[in-house]
Amino acid sequence: MAAFVLACLATAVCAAQGRIVTRKHRISDFTSKVTRVVLSGNELFDLRFQEEISRRWRISPYEFCSRAEYEASKKNTDYYFLVPVKGQLKNESAPGIAFLSLEKGGEENTNDPAKAALTLLTFPYASASFPSGREFVFLPAIIDIIQDYTLQAMTSDVAGYTGLGGYAQRLRKNWDKDIYLSEDDITEPLEPGCGLESYDEDEVDAAFAEGREDLLVGYVVAPTDPENGSWCYKMVISAGTHELYYFDRHKIGTRNPAGFLPRDVKQISASKKSAIR
């Protein structure tokens, strides 16, 4: 991974006749530009989305816009956009996962970095076809994480190029906390002594919503009807600080169903045990 990141940085720096065009440089104007928050057209989601953005967005000026307004202005380099999108893989017959995509306005096909569009990150938040409703519990944290990630990417090319997985690993965190996983989010029962606890989904979500400082909670995003090769995203998020402690994904298949796999549990358990030694 380190070699890949260094190669990306070298390529970016050498591009465009020696001009510095790394991701950090390209988004250096983020806090001074308007972020257009695009509404999805789903009335229930948009209501909560607008409420949480109004309460939590703090790193740039923002304004809400419709999908049509987004389409008309997405090539404008004066804007950034936070857009609900549905992702569909080549092997999927329909979109599987809904994401929040943070984008810099610009042209899609241009060699000029000053005019080129750029996707800063895509954050999975729900099933695209039949959202469970859990996305509303975690939406405040997701918005906070997107903002913190963006600020990190503005000061560090490593953060910008390694994505959410690298971002989660880089931050120093205290794992000496209670860790709750929904029983529906684990592929095998937890082993005694692993340091994690599983409960009914409603109990887990209620505990997260309380904002306990001593609690970490797991969240899984996967298609409602996954197809072979669909992606499953797994996160552990602090209920109190909304920090992203863990972020990983795997392809869904017969041997690897959607949810936290034993290897995820083992890694999270090791992080907690290391913290309390």
Backbone bond lengths (Angstrom), bond angles and torsions (degrees), N, CA, C in turn:
res aa  C-N    CA-C-N  psi(-1)  N-CA   C-N-CA  omega(-1)  CA-C   N-CA-C  phi
1 M - - - 1.463 - - 1.525 110.92 -
2 A 1.345 116.67 -42.76 1.463 119.56 -179.06 1.520 110.79 -61.12
3 A 1.355 116.46 -42.76 1.457 119.83 179.77 1.516 111.19 -63.23
4 F 1.341 116.09 -40.29 1.467 121.03 179.48 1.523 110.51 -62.05
5 V 1.340 116.37 -45.50 1.467 120.34 -179.51 1.514 110.63 -62.31
6 L 1.348 117.40 -43.93 1.451 120.49 179.50 1.514 111.59 -63.26
7 A 1.341 116.57 -37.44 1.457 120.39 177.88 1.517 110.78 -64.73
8 C 1.345 116.68 -42.10 1.469 120.93 177.97 1.524 110.79 -61.08
9 L 1.334 115.66 -42.72 1.453 119.44 -178.51 1.518 110.92 -66.32
10 A 1.333 115.60 -41.49 1.459 119.22 -179.91 1.518 111.14 -63.72
11 T 1.332 116.20 -42.31 1.457 120.67 179.08 1.518 110.87 -62.20
12 A 1.337 115.92 -45.02 1.459 120.10 -178.30 1.518 111.72 -64.23
13 V 1.329 116.27 -40.98 1.463 119.66 -177.28 1.521 111.26 -68.56
14 C 1.334 116.31 -36.39 1.458 120.25 -177.16 1.517 113.05 -81.12
15 A 1.315 117.54 -13.09 1.458 121.08 -176.26 1.518 110.95 -70.77
16 A 1.325 113.65 166.76 1.465 121.40 173.85 1.529 112.38 53.73
17 Q 1.377 114.84 47.87 1.455 121.96 173.79 1.524 112.17 58.17
18 G 1.313 116.08 42.80 1.445 120.77 172.43 1.502 115.76 86.52
19 R 1.322 118.56 -3.12 1.466 119.49 177.77 1.518 109.95 -70.93
20 I 1.321 116.72 147.69 1.458 120.62 178.20 1.524 108.43 -78.28
21 V 1.337 116.28 112.09 1.454 120.56 -177.33 1.525 110.78 -129.95
22 T 1.325 116.61 35.11 1.453 119.24 176.68 1.527 109.28 -65.60
23 R 1.306 114.60 164.77 1.467 119.84 179.90 1.533 110.80 -59.17
24 K 1.318 116.57 -41.34 1.473 120.16 178.59 1.522 110.70 -57.41
25 H 1.324 116.31 -43.37 1.463 120.26 179.68 1.524 111.12 -66.56
26 R 1.320 116.85 -40.10 1.459 120.35 -175.16 1.531 112.92 -68.84
27 I 1.334 116.81 -26.47 1.468 118.52 -179.23 1.529 111.99 -107.03
28 S 1.326 116.65 15.96 1.466 120.35 -177.06 1.524 112.63 -63.98
29 D 1.334 116.62 -18.50 1.472 120.20 -179.43 1.532 112.78 -95.59
30 F 1.327 117.34 9.63 1.461 120.20 -171.97 1.524 112.52 -55.95
31 T 1.318 117.53 -48.41 1.468 120.17 -173.49 1.528 112.94 -69.00
32 S 1.336 116.99 -16.65 1.463 119.62 -179.38 1.527 113.06 -99.40
33 K 1.326 116.99 -9.52 1.460 121.08 -179.91 1.533 110.29 -99.75
34 V 1.319 115.95 155.53 1.465 121.06 178.66 1.530 109.63 -76.80
35 T 1.319 115.89 132.71 1.464 121.50 171.36 1.518 108.23 -95.87
36 R 1.310 116.92 118.99 1.460 121.08 177.37 1.535 107.65 -89.47
37 V 1.296 116.08 117.28 1.467 122.55 -179.24 1.529 107.15 -91.50
38 V 1.311 115.82 114.34 1.459 121.47 -171.33 1.525 110.32 -90.28
39 L 1.316 116.25 128.56 1.462 120.78 178.12 1.524 109.61 -81.77
40 S 1.324 115.08 145.99 1.471 120.67 -172.26 1.525 113.55 -82.12
41 G 1.333 116.48 -23.53 1.464 119.99 -172.88 1.515 112.02 97.31
42 N 1.339 117.20 -10.88 1.467 122.02 173.86 1.527 107.01 -88.98
43 E 1.316 116.94 112.66 1.460 121.57 -170.90 1.521 112.38 -59.51
44 L 1.338 117.25 -43.32 1.463 120.36 -178.21 1.522 110.96 -65.01
45 F 1.330 116.48 -47.80 1.466 119.29 180.00 1.519 110.63 -64.28
46 D 1.328 117.40 -44.94 1.462 120.84 -175.82 1.520 112.24 -62.28
47 L 1.326 116.88 -35.34 1.459 120.04 178.36 1.520 110.77 -61.16
48 R 1.333 116.94 -49.19 1.465 120.76 179.21 1.525 111.59 -68.67
49 F 1.310 115.77 -37.93 1.458 121.21 179.75 1.526 110.04 -60.24
50 Q 1.310 117.00 -47.27 1.462 121.03 179.25 1.526 111.39 -64.07
51 E 1.321 116.72 -40.48 1.461 120.44 179.63 1.525 111.06 -62.04
52 E 1.326 116.42 -46.50 1.465 119.74 -176.06 1.514 112.15 -72.78
53 I 1.337 117.86 -36.56 1.463 119.60 175.42 1.527 109.82 -62.99
54 S 1.323 117.00 -44.10 1.466 121.06 -179.75 1.526 111.61 -62.23
55 R 1.318 116.84 -33.76 1.464 121.37 -179.84 1.522 112.60 -80.63
56 R 1.350 118.34 -31.31 1.443 119.59 -163.67 1.527 115.49 -120.18
57 W 1.337 118.61 -21.70 1.468 118.16 -174.59 1.522 109.97 -73.21
58 R 1.312 116.72 123.49 1.466 120.70 -170.01 1.525 113.46 -136.02
59 I 1.333 120.05 -7.16 1.468 119.95 -169.20 1.523 113.81 -100.21
60 S 1.317 117.98 -3.84 1.464 120.15 177.71 1.519 108.96 -162.06
61 P 1.333 117.25 160.78 1.468 118.60 170.11 1.527 108.42 -62.88
62 Y 1.320 117.20 150.14 1.466 119.08 179.69 1.520 110.03 -144.71
63 E 1.322 114.06 160.75 1.454 121.64 173.23 1.522 107.82 -151.29
64 F 1.320 116.34 151.10 1.456 120.38 178.77 1.523 109.34 -88.89
65 C 1.322 115.23 148.70 1.461 119.30 176.32 1.523 109.59 -148.03
66 S 1.306 115.90 162.18 1.458 122.08 179.04 1.531 109.92 -83.51
67 R 1.323 115.71 169.15 1.462 120.08 176.16 1.532 110.83 -61.29
68 A 1.319 117.20 -39.51 1.462 120.67 179.65 1.527 110.78 -64.05
69 E 1.325 116.78 -40.92 1.458 120.37 178.31 1.528 111.31 -66.40
70 Y 1.309 116.03 -35.82 1.467 120.57 175.58 1.523 110.60 -62.49
71 E 1.328 116.59 -48.48 1.461 120.08 -179.16 1.527 110.99 -59.48
72 A 1.316 116.32 -35.88 1.462 120.30 -177.70 1.526 113.05 -76.25
73 S 1.324 117.34 -21.73 1.468 120.08 -173.39 1.525 114.06 -119.13
74 K 1.334 119.49 0.90 1.463 120.88 -171.24 1.533 113.93 -67.73
75 K 1.324 117.89 -13.70 1.466 120.40 176.43 1.527 112.33 -91.65
76 N 1.305 116.23 -0.17 1.462 121.64 -178.12 1.528 109.69 -82.21
77 T 1.318 116.66 116.36 1.465 120.90 -176.69 1.532 113.19 -72.88
78 D 1.324 117.56 -4.27 1.464 120.69 176.81 1.525 111.86 -80.23
79 Y 1.334 117.62 -6.05 1.458 121.28 -176.25 1.527 112.36 -122.37
80 Y 1.330 113.51 149.87 1.460 122.04 159.75 1.530 106.16 -108.58
81 F 1.326 116.34 160.29 1.458 120.63 -176.42 1.528 110.09 -135.77
82 L 1.326 115.63 135.14 1.463 121.85 170.32 1.518 105.71 -108.89
83 V 1.343 116.50 110.57 1.461 121.46 -165.93 1.527 111.82 -124.72
84 P 1.338 119.11 124.97 1.468 120.07 169.10 1.532 108.90 -71.62
85 V 1.322 116.41 124.50 1.466 121.02 -179.84 1.535 109.31 -132.19
86 K 1.319 115.81 158.85 1.465 122.00 176.06 1.515 108.53 -113.32
87 G 1.329 115.15 125.77 1.454 120.17 -177.03 1.518 112.27 -96.95
88 Q 1.311 116.26 135.34 1.461 121.92 178.43 1.521 109.32 -131.43
89 L 1.328 116.08 122.17 1.459 121.03 177.28 1.521 110.18 -80.09
90 K 1.323 115.81 163.73 1.465 120.17 -178.62 1.523 112.59 -60.36
91 N 1.340 115.72 -34.13 1.462 118.77 -177.23 1.522 113.06 -88.88
92 E 1.341 117.80 1.18 1.458 121.12 -179.66 1.525 110.31 -96.47
93 S 1.322 116.05 139.83 1.457 120.72 -179.73 1.520 112.49 -81.50
94 A 1.339 116.86 -13.38 1.471 122.40 178.83 1.523 108.05 -154.76
95 P 1.345 117.55 159.31 1.465 119.52 177.22 1.530 111.15 -55.68
96 G 1.334 115.90 136.59 1.450 119.51 -176.69 1.516 115.10 -101.95
97 I 1.326 117.34 -35.44 1.462 121.24 -171.80 1.524 110.29 -133.40
98 A 1.331 115.70 141.69 1.464 122.41 174.61 1.524 108.54 -95.96
99 F 1.319 115.57 134.38 1.462 122.76 -178.74 1.522 110.21 -122.81
100 L 1.327 115.90 157.03 1.453 122.09 161.92 1.520 106.38 -101.86
101 S 1.332 116.38 117.66 1.458 121.89 -177.26 1.520 109.09 -106.00
102 L 1.329 116.56 125.96 1.458 121.58 176.54 1.519 107.70 -102.01
103 E 1.330 116.30 118.80 1.455 121.39 -170.05 1.530 111.34 -128.75
104 K 1.313 115.13 150.33 1.469 121.47 170.37 1.523 107.56 -98.42
105 G 1.313 117.07 130.60 1.450 120.38 -179.31 1.518 112.32 -63.38
106 G 1.338 116.10 147.31 1.455 119.90 178.81 1.510 112.17 162.03
107 E 1.317 115.63 -178.06 1.461 122.78 179.80 1.525 109.98 -80.79
108 E 1.322 116.49 145.48 1.461 121.05 179.51 1.528 111.84 -78.32
109 N 1.319 117.87 -38.88 1.464 121.27 -174.45 1.523 110.52 -118.20
110 T 1.316 114.43 83.33 1.457 120.30 177.22 1.521 109.17 -150.84
111 N 1.315 116.69 147.30 1.461 121.85 177.33 1.522 112.19 -92.77
112 D 1.320 115.94 -0.28 1.466 120.30 -179.92 1.529 109.18 -91.55
113 P 1.346 118.77 109.10 1.470 120.91 -177.95 1.525 113.17 -57.98
114 A 1.327 117.21 -28.72 1.470 119.79 -178.40 1.522 112.00 -69.80
115 K 1.333 116.47 -20.95 1.463 120.63 -177.66 1.521 113.21 -111.89
116 A 1.329 117.76 -2.91 1.467 121.57 -172.58 1.521 112.41 -84.78
117 A 1.316 116.26 141.16 1.458 121.57 172.09 1.529 109.44 -68.47
118 L 1.323 116.21 156.02 1.462 120.80 -179.18 1.518 109.09 -150.22
119 T 1.329 116.94 133.26 1.463 121.33 173.01 1.515 108.53 -97.40
120 L 1.342 116.28 117.54 1.457 120.50 -179.10 1.520 111.43 -75.22
121 L 1.326 116.81 -43.47 1.456 121.48 176.69 1.522 109.54 -166.09
122 T 1.333 115.08 159.33 1.463 121.64 170.41 1.522 107.18 -126.39
123 F 1.308 115.92 121.82 1.467 121.53 -175.27 1.531 109.23 -107.85
124 P 1.334 118.49 117.89 1.469 120.76 178.72 1.521 110.67 -71.92
125 Y 1.338 116.77 131.80 1.459 117.35 -178.15 1.532 114.47 -128.78
126 A 1.340 119.18 -15.63 1.467 119.32 -177.70 1.520 110.11 -168.50
127 S 1.325 115.29 166.27 1.461 120.66 167.61 1.521 108.37 -64.73
128 A 1.336 116.29 141.12 1.464 119.89 -178.36 1.516 112.57 -74.67
129 S 1.332 117.18 -31.04 1.466 119.90 -173.54 1.523 113.32 -92.27
130 F 1.341 117.29 -46.92 1.461 120.77 -178.20 1.524 109.82 -136.09
131 P 1.334 117.55 79.76 1.469 120.10 178.60 1.525 110.94 -57.51
132 S 1.330 115.90 142.37 1.460 120.76 -175.81 1.517 113.51 -79.98
133 G 1.324 117.51 -19.51 1.462 121.81 -172.60 1.520 112.36 100.77
134 R 1.332 117.15 -15.83 1.462 120.24 178.70 1.528 111.48 -65.01
135 E 1.355 115.85 -24.33 1.462 118.76 -179.24 1.523 111.78 -59.77
136 F 1.337 116.89 -26.69 1.463 119.14 179.29 1.528 111.08 -73.26
137 V 1.324 117.15 -29.95 1.464 121.27 176.83 1.525 110.19 -68.92
138 F 1.340 115.82 -39.91 1.463 120.22 -173.66 1.523 113.46 -95.78
139 L 1.331 118.21 -7.21 1.463 120.90 -177.00 1.533 113.27 -57.46
140 P 1.338 120.15 -43.14 1.475 118.79 177.26 1.524 112.49 -57.44
141 A 1.325 117.02 -41.95 1.464 120.46 179.48 1.520 110.85 -68.03
142 I 1.319 117.23 -40.21 1.462 120.52 -179.80 1.525 110.46 -61.35
143 I 1.315 117.43 -43.36 1.466 120.83 178.74 1.531 110.79 -63.14
144 D 1.323 116.80 -40.77 1.465 119.88 177.80 1.527 111.34 -65.24
145 I 1.326 117.30 -41.15 1.463 121.06 -179.46 1.529 110.61 -65.54
146 I 1.319 117.53 -42.79 1.467 121.25 178.21 1.528 110.24 -57.35
147 Q 1.322 116.29 -42.99 1.458 119.52 -179.36 1.527 111.87 -67.32
148 D 1.319 116.89 -44.40 1.457 119.39 -179.19 1.522 110.77 -66.00
149 Y 1.327 116.61 -40.69 1.465 120.24 177.14 1.531 110.38 -58.56
150 T 1.322 116.69 -44.31 1.463 121.02 -178.24 1.516 111.21 -62.38
151 L 1.325 117.34 -43.35 1.458 120.76 177.75 1.525 111.21 -63.03
152 Q 1.331 116.81 -39.19 1.462 120.23 176.69 1.522 110.87 -63.96
153 A 1.351 116.55 -43.12 1.465 121.07 -178.42 1.525 111.88 -66.99
154 M 1.341 117.43 -24.64 1.463 120.93 177.92 1.523 111.87 -72.18
155 T 1.313 117.13 -21.66 1.468 120.72 -177.17 1.518 113.05 -112.22
156 S 1.347 117.53 -9.74 1.461 120.69 -175.85 1.521 110.25 -142.97
157 D 1.334 116.45 118.17 1.461 119.28 176.01 1.516 111.65 -67.35
158 V 1.331 117.27 -30.03 1.463 119.59 177.95 1.520 110.06 -61.16
159 A 1.328 117.20 -45.00 1.465 120.46 178.18 1.521 110.58 -62.10
160 G 1.319 116.52 -40.67 1.456 120.06 -177.75 1.505 113.84 -66.47
161 Y 1.330 116.98 -36.23 1.458 119.87 -175.22 1.521 113.69 -90.03
162 T 1.317 119.66 -21.83 1.463 120.55 -178.27 1.521 113.17 -88.84
163 G 1.336 118.18 -9.50 1.453 120.66 175.03 1.518 113.49 73.77
164 L 1.335 114.52 -167.36 1.461 119.77 -173.73 1.525 112.90 -66.63
165 G 1.336 117.18 -33.32 1.461 119.29 178.26 1.512 111.93 -63.83
166 G 1.338 116.40 -46.75 1.457 120.43 177.96 1.505 112.04 -67.51
167 Y 1.326 116.30 -38.32 1.465 121.40 178.00 1.526 110.88 -59.98
168 A 1.329 117.05 -44.61 1.468 120.78 -179.72 1.524 111.40 -63.39
169 Q 1.320 117.03 -38.12 1.456 120.46 -178.20 1.522 112.55 -73.79
170 R 1.323 117.13 -29.63 1.453 120.46 -174.43 1.520 113.06 -75.22
171 L 1.320 117.30 -31.16 1.455 119.44 -175.60 1.528 110.80 -73.63
172 R 1.313 116.05 136.01 1.464 120.20 176.52 1.521 108.99 -76.08
173 K 1.319 116.14 129.46 1.459 119.44 -175.47 1.520 110.49 -138.36
174 N 1.325 114.28 156.04 1.455 121.12 175.76 1.520 108.38 -99.92
175 W 1.338 116.39 105.86 1.464 121.19 -178.37 1.532 112.55 -83.33
176 D 1.336 117.11 -1.28 1.461 119.98 -177.87 1.532 109.72 -78.63
177 K 1.313 115.42 69.68 1.465 122.76 -178.10 1.522 108.74 -142.63
178 D 1.328 116.11 166.19 1.453 119.87 170.86 1.529 108.56 -66.87
179 I 1.320 116.80 141.92 1.468 121.40 179.43 1.525 108.37 -126.77
180 Y 1.325 116.10 115.03 1.465 121.89 -177.95 1.531 110.00 -108.71
181 L 1.318 114.96 133.68 1.455 121.93 171.98 1.518 108.93 -122.19
182 S 1.322 116.43 142.91 1.459 120.08 174.15 1.528 109.36 -69.33
183 E 1.329 115.84 140.99 1.469 119.96 177.41 1.524 111.24 -59.56
184 D 1.326 116.98 -26.86 1.464 120.57 179.62 1.525 112.15 -79.79
185 D 1.333 116.70 -9.78 1.461 120.32 -175.55 1.523 113.85 -102.38
186 I 1.323 118.17 3.03 1.464 119.91 179.86 1.528 109.04 -114.72
187 T 1.318 115.11 138.81 1.467 119.80 -176.42 1.522 112.46 -84.54
188 E 1.337 117.21 -19.20 1.467 122.53 176.36 1.527 108.47 -141.33
189 P 1.337 118.55 149.55 1.467 120.43 178.42 1.523 111.39 -57.39
190 L 1.327 116.08 145.46 1.452 120.52 178.77 1.525 110.43 -69.81
191 E 1.320 115.40 142.52 1.456 120.12 177.81 1.523 110.16 -83.32
192 P 1.335 117.77 142.90 1.473 119.82 177.30 1.526 110.98 -57.06
193 G 1.315 115.68 138.62 1.454 120.31 177.37 1.506 115.39 86.11
194 C 1.343 117.25 3.30 1.467 118.60 -178.48 1.527 112.46 -77.06
195 G 1.339 116.72 -15.79 1.459 119.74 178.59 1.509 114.46 90.44
196 L 1.322 117.41 -0.69 1.454 122.71 177.61 1.525 108.99 -112.85
197 E 1.325 116.52 154.06 1.460 121.06 179.70 1.527 109.55 -127.88
198 S 1.328 116.32 142.91 1.459 120.40 177.67 1.524 110.33 -115.55
199 Y 1.324 114.69 138.66 1.457 121.64 -178.66 1.525 109.17 -139.91
200 D 1.318 114.58 171.61 1.456 120.50 172.68 1.528 109.37 -57.37
201 E 1.324 116.25 144.73 1.465 121.11 -175.93 1.524 112.90 -55.24
202 D 1.320 117.73 -41.83 1.467 120.54 -179.53 1.525 111.22 -62.93
203 E 1.342 117.25 -37.41 1.465 120.42 178.61 1.521 110.82 -66.21
204 V 1.324 115.65 -42.57 1.461 120.22 -179.61 1.529 110.33 -63.12
205 D 1.325 116.54 -45.83 1.459 120.34 -178.15 1.528 111.82 -66.43
206 A 1.331 116.54 -37.62 1.468 119.96 178.32 1.524 110.45 -64.56
207 A 1.324 116.65 -39.89 1.467 120.35 178.86 1.528 110.52 -65.62
208 F 1.326 116.94 -39.57 1.467 120.02 178.07 1.527 110.77 -64.71
209 A 1.316 116.32 -43.47 1.464 121.08 -177.83 1.520 112.09 -63.86
210 E 1.345 117.61 -24.58 1.462 121.05 177.73 1.527 111.93 -69.44
211 G 1.330 116.86 -19.94 1.468 120.48 178.28 1.515 114.47 73.99
212 R 1.324 117.15 33.32 1.461 120.21 -178.86 1.527 111.81 -62.45
213 E 1.324 116.33 130.97 1.461 121.29 -178.79 1.527 111.91 -69.64
214 D 1.329 116.86 -24.49 1.468 120.31 -175.49 1.525 112.01 -99.57
215 L 1.328 118.27 24.51 1.460 120.44 -172.96 1.527 111.69 -131.03
216 L 1.327 114.79 135.00 1.460 123.13 169.97 1.521 107.45 -115.74
217 V 1.331 116.24 141.87 1.462 120.65 -175.63 1.525 110.21 -131.49
218 G 1.320 115.67 139.38 1.452 120.87 177.70 1.515 111.99 -87.03
219 Y 1.322 115.23 147.66 1.462 121.83 178.33 1.524 108.37 -141.60
220 V 1.320 116.28 127.57 1.462 122.15 -179.59 1.518 109.41 -114.92
221 V 1.327 115.82 134.59 1.461 121.81 175.43 1.527 107.99 -122.05
222 A 1.321 116.11 121.42 1.464 121.68 -179.12 1.525 108.56 -151.21
223 P 1.327 117.93 159.59 1.466 119.52 176.15 1.523 110.94 -61.08
224 T 1.325 116.60 147.43 1.462 120.27 176.82 1.514 111.23 -61.36
225 D 1.310 116.70 -42.80 1.470 122.85 176.59 1.521 108.71 -120.80
226 P 1.324 116.97 78.89 1.467 119.19 -175.37 1.518 112.41 -65.14
227 E 1.311 114.81 145.45 1.444 121.65 173.98 1.513 108.81 -105.80
228 N 1.301 117.68 161.79 1.455 120.91 -177.35 1.529 109.62 -58.44
229 G 1.326 116.28 119.52 1.455 120.57 -178.27 1.511 114.30 100.13
230 S 1.335 118.32 -6.33 1.465 120.56 174.38 1.525 109.17 -64.03
231 W 1.328 115.59 153.16 1.461 119.98 -179.33 1.524 111.81 -91.41
232 C 1.323 114.59 144.23 1.463 122.68 170.92 1.524 107.84 -118.90
233 Y 1.333 116.28 129.88 1.465 121.98 -179.48 1.525 109.48 -107.66
234 K 1.344 115.24 137.39 1.462 120.78 -176.75 1.522 109.40 -128.62
235 M 1.331 115.21 131.28 1.456 120.62 -177.31 1.523 110.82 -133.74
236 V 1.322 115.70 152.50 1.466 122.59 166.87 1.521 106.31 -125.70
237 I 1.330 115.90 125.00 1.462 121.94 -172.47 1.526 109.85 -127.82
238 S 1.318 116.50 140.82 1.457 121.49 176.39 1.528 110.23 -72.55
239 A 1.322 116.24 128.12 1.467 120.15 178.36 1.523 111.34 -68.88
240 G 1.325 117.17 -31.15 1.457 120.49 -175.27 1.513 114.08 -87.59
241 T 1.342 117.33 -44.10 1.465 121.30 -173.72 1.519 113.26 -105.05
242 H 1.324 117.01 -10.35 1.473 122.61 -177.39 1.530 112.23 61.52
243 E 1.314 117.83 27.54 1.461 121.24 172.70 1.526 109.73 -78.23
244 L 1.319 115.82 146.33 1.456 121.87 176.29 1.524 108.31 -89.77
245 Y 1.318 116.02 110.94 1.464 121.14 -177.29 1.521 112.18 -89.22
246 Y 1.308 116.89 -31.88 1.471 120.63 -174.32 1.514 108.65 -148.90
247 F 1.340 116.33 136.65 1.455 120.82 177.03 1.521 107.95 -148.76
248 D 1.322 115.91 122.47 1.463 120.06 178.77 1.526 108.22 -153.14
249 R 1.297 115.91 169.85 1.460 120.37 177.74 1.525 109.25 -147.60
250 H 1.309 116.03 158.00 1.461 120.19 172.74 1.515 109.47 -147.63
251 K 1.329 115.60 157.77 1.454 120.23 176.34 1.521 109.54 -80.09
252 I 1.320 115.11 134.20 1.455 120.76 -177.15 1.527 109.89 -80.47
253 G 1.311 115.33 134.33 1.457 121.60 178.23 1.514 110.21 -157.75
254 T 1.302 116.53 -173.93 1.466 121.05 -178.23 1.521 111.67 -58.87
255 R 1.323 117.31 -41.44 1.462 121.24 -177.72 1.530 112.36 -86.14
256 N 1.303 116.51 -18.11 1.461 120.58 -177.09 1.526 110.26 -129.68
257 P 1.322 117.32 80.70 1.467 119.81 179.23 1.530 111.06 -69.72
258 A 1.319 116.26 173.28 1.466 120.68 177.89 1.525 109.86 -67.21
259 G 1.313 116.58 140.86 1.459 121.88 178.49 1.517 111.82 126.06
260 F 1.332 115.40 178.05 1.461 120.14 175.53 1.524 108.85 -70.13
261 L 1.312 116.31 119.98 1.454 121.81 177.85 1.529 109.56 -81.48
262 P 1.341 118.09 163.38 1.463 119.63 177.02 1.526 113.48 -53.22
263 R 1.334 116.99 -34.80 1.466 118.65 179.81 1.530 111.91 -68.30
264 D 1.341 117.03 -32.01 1.467 119.63 175.50 1.522 110.17 -66.22
265 V 1.343 115.12 -47.36 1.466 120.41 -179.93 1.527 110.36 -59.41
266 K 1.332 115.98 -41.53 1.463 120.30 -179.96 1.524 111.19 -62.24
267 Q 1.323 116.80 -42.87 1.463 120.32 -179.38 1.527 111.58 -67.95
268 I 1.328 116.52 -42.88 1.468 120.12 179.14 1.520 110.39 -65.95
269 S 1.331 116.20 -41.09 1.464 121.03 178.38 1.517 111.03 -61.67
270 A 1.338 117.02 -41.98 1.463 120.92 179.52 1.521 111.81 -63.38
271 S 1.333 115.77 -37.79 1.473 119.96 178.60 1.524 110.48 -63.81
272 K 1.341 116.46 -41.74 1.462 119.38 179.53 1.525 111.28 -68.15
273 K 1.331 117.02 -44.33 1.456 120.31 -178.28 1.542 111.13 -63.80
274 S 1.327 115.44 -35.87 1.464 119.55 177.90 1.528 111.09 -65.66
275 A 1.332 116.29 -32.99 1.462 120.53 -177.10 1.515 112.91 -74.11
276 I 1.326 117.41 -26.98 1.458 120.17 -174.81 1.540 112.57 -100.58
277 R 1.296 117.91 3.32 1.470 120.03 177.79 1.522 111.46 -71.20
